[in-house]
Amino acid sequence: PSRPKFCWTSAFSSVRELLLPAMGSDNSGKDKKPNGTNGTAAEAGKGNDTSMLIFLMVGVWVTFTVFGWATEALTSTPYGEKEEKFSFTWSLVLLQSVGNAFVAAICLLVTGSKSLTGGVPPLDWIIAGGAYLGAHKFGLLSLHYIIFPMQVLVKSCKAIPVMFGEVIFEHHVKLTLAKIVSVAMLCAGVVTFTFGKGSKKGEAFELDDKMIKGLCFVLLALFCDGVYGPYQNKIKTKAKAVGVSITGYHNMFNMNLWQGVFALGFCLYSGELPKVMEFVTRNPAVFTDLVKFGVAMAMGNIFIFQMQSSFGALTVTKTTTVRKLISVLFSVYYFGHSLQPMQWAGVAMVFASEPVAKLLPGGDKAKAH
């Protein structure tokens, strides 16, 4: 028999199926079988949800570990004979916004979405996108005033404002013992790991005006974290109430669209874009690092926003907290550093947080958010 010919229609359909949003509770009733098999269908759906969550978590960990490596290479590499450093953070935010929005728009088109905004009022996306921008920018600004371990110490508590943000913006979400214990273990694990080997020489924790200013920036970043994640959940809930389905790609496109609009405005106001072009002209090698930065972030955000849409803000926060730890571990082994016993204790706390939460009352609900 002759070999079958390649079918572009079938290929497109296969790609479309891969990009379709994860099947969550919103779609759980669409493909149910007759009454006699409802139990089996429900169990299969639950298994599919678990598999999708694992897939998304691994995707986040891998892509953002690569992104962290690319970011470190970009910001720490001396370029050219003058050994210049790339310090244009507004342009980095703009770059990742453009890349993410472009990828999300393609995903929406491939999956057959009829609207890029999902029918959501622009003001809702502006609020979420503005908070998204603030979380990124304030976190970067804090590093001008406080040492990196202190910034990690405070940012490791990101899950706390997100957890309370879910309760504020989504009144049906309730705190459970499992959620509280899981978040506490994640925070304690990252803090223990960070300070397991103590401060480096010359990095004393002296509370002065400079440190207070840096801590204020971190707290502002945490406040923004507590707004944009849960607010996305609120957008999805409001849309569902009127029969509109919001996917992770809608979140990804609109969040980055408005973050990009704000970042572009700040770039134009500060005159940063011409300076970036001059820097790239003087140091062409930086272009490769910028491409890696943009691509890694865009790919990672496909996983992030799909997880946000299907499993909620707190699941995203816990996953990205673990990702932070994995990135540090990767850096430790890549550069040949060694871990102290207390740091291994921190690793254990982080990775034991989810299994421990499942053993407590409300463990299943903790996973859903």
Disulfide bonds with the S-S distance in Angstrom:
none
